[in-house]
Amino acid sequence: MDIQPAMDKAWAVRAGLGWMGKHTNVITEEFGSWVFIGELLLNLELEYTDQEIADQCGSCTLCIDACPTSAIVHPYVLDANLCISHATIESRAPELPPEIAPHLEGWLYGCDICQDVCPWNQMTPATDESRFEPREGNVNSSLAEILALTPEMYAARFRHNAMKRAKLSGLQRNARALQDRPVQNPDSSG
């Protein structure tokens, strides 16, 4: 249970699970950065290794270059105030910041652009874990559908789902921001 902040990424790196990528996510050789990290706090001494995995990002800057809000301000440094994921999931502000809203590009909840472009994620196998499959009706929902959700509908639709972290007010705030964006005409030049 998440009851307080823990430096799980730093501990994962120290435990030798992977290295910290320039996008500030832990990258493993086997699964790239598409991993969940969990920890157990124990009051016993366990055997452990203190051998860390060397950074293997090299000169790659794809994640930095692809970030639509420039939230990765330097390699290994993320400004959460500019991060679409933080703004659309964790923020409780009534409106999305002006640095975020114009860059949503369809992202109602979170953003994985930095992970999508990471070469380490191009080599990872797709999971066959059914619990990671999107729920029926939760992919490509219309903005009108999200805006029409009542608290009861929201609770039923997102029960036992990570999307509840954004709260109903957050999802609807995000939908309003997407709805208010000017429509780009793909045939216009300039």
N, C-alpha and C positions, 0 to 999 in steps of 0.2 A: 504494500500500500504506500502511495506517495504521501507522506505526512510532513516532510520538510525537505528543503533543497539538499541534495547530495552531489558531490562532484563525480558522478558516475563515469563520465567520459575520461576524466583524468585518472581515475582509479582503473578503468579498463585498460588504458595505455600502460600504466605502471604494472598491471597484472600480466602484460604481454599478450593481450587479446588482439591488438592491432596498433596502428599509429594514428595520431591526430592529423587529419587531412587539412588542407588549406581552407576548406569550407567549414572547419571546426567540428566535423563529424568524425567519429572513429571509423577507420577503414581497416577491414580484415583482408588477408590474402584470399580467403575462400569465398567470402560473401560481399566484398566491397564494403560500402557503408550502409547497405540495406540490412541492418542488424538491430535487434532490440537489446538493450543492456539492462540487467537487473543486478541487484546486490543483496546480500544477506549480511546483517550486522550481528556478529557473534561475540561472545566473551570467551572464546577458546583460541588457543594457538593452533594454527594449521600449517602444514607444509606448503611452501610456496616457492615460486621462482621469481627472481628479481631481474630477469632478462627481458628487456623491452625490445620490441620490433622497431627496426630503423625506419624512419620516414622514407616513403617510396614515392612521394609526389614529384620529386625532381623539379624540373623547370616548368612543369605544367601549370597553367593558370586558367584552364577552361572554366572552372567553377567561379572564379573571380570575374572573368570576362562576361560570363552568361548571366550573372545576377542582375535582374532588371532594376533594382533599386540601389545598387552598389552597397549592399549591406555588408559584404565582405570587404571591409575598408583596407585591410592589409592581409597578406597571407596569415592564416591562423587567428585572425581577429574579426569578429562579427559584431556589428552594431545592431543589437536586437531592436532598437527603435526604427530601423530601416528594413527589417526582415518581414516579408509577407507572411511567413508562417507565424511568427510571434504576433503580428498585428491581427491576423484573422482567427487565431486560435486562443491565445493567452490574454490578449488585451481586453479590458472591460470598458474601454472608452466608448462613448455613445456613437462616435463617428470615426471612420478610419482617417489617419493623418493624411494631409495632402501629398506627402512624400510617397505614400503607399497606394492610395486609391487609383491614380492614373495608370499604375503598372500591374494591376491585377490580372489582366489578360485571361480572364475566365477562371481564375483561382478563387473559389468560394471558401475553401477551407484549406489552409496550408499552402505550401509551395515546395516542390522538390527539384527545381531547375538545377541547382548546384549538384545534386546527386544524379539527376538524369544525364548530365554531360560528363560526369566523372568516368574516365577510362576504366577504373577498377570496377565500376558497376556494369560495364558492357560485357564483362567476362563471367558474371555471376549466374548461376542456374536459377531458373524460375522455381518458385516454391510449389509444392503440391499440397501444402497445408490448407485445407478447406476453410479454416477459420480466418484466413487472410483474404478470402474472396470478398468482393464487394457485395453488399446486401442488395437484394432485389429492390429496385426503385431508388437506390441511393447514388446511382451514377447518372450524370447528365440530367439531374432534376432541373426543372424550369425554375427561373427566379420567382415567377408568380406562385408556384407551388410552395417554395420555401417561405415567401412572404405571407402566405395564407395559413401557415401552420399555427395551430393553437397550442397552448402548453400541453394539453392532453395528447394531441396528435404528435407533437415533438417527442414527448416522453415515450410513447409507444413505438414510434419509428426508430428512435435512436437508443432504445434500451440496450444496455451492455455493449455500447459502441463508443469508441474513442471520440467520435464527433461531438459527444455531449460536453466535451471540455470547452467548446466554444460557447455553450449555452444558447438558448433559443434567441435571445437578444443579439448575441454576436453573429449567429448565422444570418439573421434577418438584416442586421447592419451591413454585413458583407454583401448580401443580395441587393440591398438598396444601392450600395456603392457601385456594383456591377451594372445595375439597371440605369444608373445616372450617367454612365460613361457615354460620351458621344460615339455614335456608330461610325466606324471607319469604312470608307468605300474602297473595296479592293481594286476597283478599276481605275481609281484616280491616281495620278502620278504627282509626285512632289511632296 
